[in-house]
């Protein structure tokens, strides 16, 4: 009976003769005209039935067998004996480094951890890619990009050891990056910690797959715009089946199929186990994922069974074996590989007497040898080759493996396997014997690393194959070959000068003007990547639609409804702007791809990602942390920033804390500029640092949608803008009583208004400071503090904040549109003996007019005046009664709810 007949036999058939005639006809089409014609006929029949009103349920699933039948598998081109030996040595050394690292616990009892089981399940597939598919960057090839499954890092270190890129000392210092004094190896793929080795951060599970999809799309973008030849390059992504449950893992698979990313290959390592137990104990994760990917338009390749099963499938004339495989759930499959051949015979083949008969002449060892597809190098090669050659669709390989493969009784397919980092000596010996590692019995307890002689067949084979593919992987380029020239600050003259009387602009408009100026620069314009998440018109950037076009790989197939307008919606195959839809995580993933292009594609890009600030670090904070790890370079702009500035949108939209979140990322340089000239100075500095000097930082800049007059740049203020604060002005008539007022962003205008009230109503003069970055001020102070701690005999350094304020008079009052912790960052560096008061927007946001919101959060001009008077009273300069007068004069409700609790 044919496979088609077997499928139909599982359902009661009222007319078997008619069925057989249809099946015979279909088989004739397959034989004479091929699968494509057969597929067309089947789809035509289904379409006719549905249009006729018949209910034809949709199923994205195929049988629980390999997609590629044995007869269509290409021959494996490698030396199987040598590859198996190399694979075994790598397995051994990966196990050894983890076990040795955890063999001696320190006095504090804290173990280093590490994972053996994940790489054990992946080794065959990783080695297939290394030997036959993955190109390194070379003059002939831009290099394939591999997103390695994070927990498999010991396997990558083990191979690099054989390649001569790492030493035994490096392996000995696995996960000991401090005590290792620069020789240690990071726990997972961390480019920041191993900048010449790892390319991508992948162990914050779910982020790697999502970032990889946008990376694959960005390679297409670079090619379409003629900036880099990426036609040959592939993006390979290793994903754990348990990782699929992270929402980000599957979040962008629709984009991949929509844009026909045939340069993208997912390999889902279906070892059926997550961290604590089975992924789908009561179901089948491979079938579930097949439905998800196939339903989203991917080319799905199931790699379930190894070659030892092929003779059994050939004898399965009635389809019983396939039916039992369909009915068996993953929890059972896990149990089979956690036991032995006798257990498998009884529990699996024992489900049907004909299956027991099928294996009756096989020993328990033969039954145990029946392998899974992900561990069969022939089957793996066939799947990889099919995926790599497929066109017009992204591909996913669903590979069934065993977690802890080869770890024996202590770890293979057991629930605690993921946490296994110690093996007893019997297990180590069993591991050695299982993989034929040439280590004598008297050395096994030391668990020595094994490396064949350089002139051995294995080592020659290993090096020859990598050299044929361009070099060794993973490997990371740290600098692009060319830096970009940066225009002088004068090039941004349009936003450096004061606005003419009666003209007002916002800092968002200032940013757009700066961006447009960069787009006029012949050297820089092609490298600019504006990235938006469906808010172009909100930020006044719709002019870019027509000017530079929106990237669309298939161009524009329709006439836009606004074609008659100057700024109509224009999509183009070589469009420059990336419009990501309502999708902050996707927009930031695109930004990461552009911001790491200097490393990934030897092509420096200038990405600008602008979005509502509240939907930035709060929403994609994990991505932002990964961007820091991957040494991204670019501009991230939080628009309509501040808790009282986006006044009508309410609690979910109003940002009062993104600067705190940005400050957590050490290489994120964050600014909250108040004026257009500050925006220009900051962006020009970013271009210099990131695109010319190739410094591994990225900039976060908050911009507002509030229009007001711009004072223009005064010569000499540039350094203060970049360092975090500069004196904007002083009262016209110095008084006996004096205060220092500081603010940032749009609230600096309230500070300026408070300066006038203090002078007019209370005879108090003041200096006003524009604090562009409390984060940078704090970092400077901490650096100085540390230097002084470690160099007690040298003259003490003084923080920048302290130097700026030490010769001033009076209390220091800070007001911002962010929570008090933001302004409070500089408290430790305020000159001794000075009163320091911080106002901020602690609490949930509200919808109202800006004036009402600023009154509600107690950061407006009246509260700044009150805070200044109270500070003066506390230091004994004025009578405390002045504070009560101010409360009455300005109508402040002393009984109002605390905004932090309201």
Secondary structure, DSSP 4 states (H G I P E B T S, - for coil): --HHHHHHHTS--S-HHHHHHHHHHHHHHHHHH-HHHHHHHHHHHHHHHHHTT----------SS-SS-GGGPPPP-S-HHHHHHHHHHHHHHHHHHHHHHTTS--TT-------SHHHHHHHHHHHHHHHHT-PPPBTTB---EEE--GGGHHHHHHHHHHHTSS-HHHHHTBT-TTTTTT--B-SS--TTTSTTT------STTHHHHHHHHHHHHHHHHHHTTS---TT--EEEEEETGGGGSTTTTTTHHHHHHTT-TTEEEEEEE-SB-SSSBSSTTS-HHHHHHHHHHHTT-EEEEE-B-GGGHHHHHH-TTSHHHHHHHHS-HHHHHHHHTS-HHHHHHHTGGGSHHHHHHTTTS-HHHHHH--BGGG-HHHHHHHHHHHHH--SS-EEEEEE--TTTT-GGGTTT-GGGGG-----HHHHHHHHHHTT----HHHHTTT------TTSHHHHHHHHHHHHTTS-SS----S-SSPPP---GGGGHHHHSPPPTT--B-HHHHHHHHHHHHTT-HHHHTTEEEEESS-TTTTT-THHHHHH-EE-TT---S--TTTTSTT---EETT--BEE--S-HHHHHHHHHHHHTHHHHSS---EEEEEEEGGGSHHHHHHHHHHHHHTT--SEEEEES-STTTSTTT-TTT--SSHHHHHHTSTTEEEE---SHHHHHHHHHHHIIIIIIS--S-EEEEE-----B----PPTT-HHHHHHT-EEEEE-SS--SEEEEEEE-GGGHHHHHHHHHHHHHHH-EEEEEEE-S-HHHHHHHHHHHHHHHHH-TTSPPP--HHHHHHTT--S-EEEE-SS-HHHHGGGGGGSPTT--EEEE---S----S-HHHHHHHTT-SHHHHHHHHHHHHHHTTSS-THHHHHHHHHTT--TTSPPTTT-
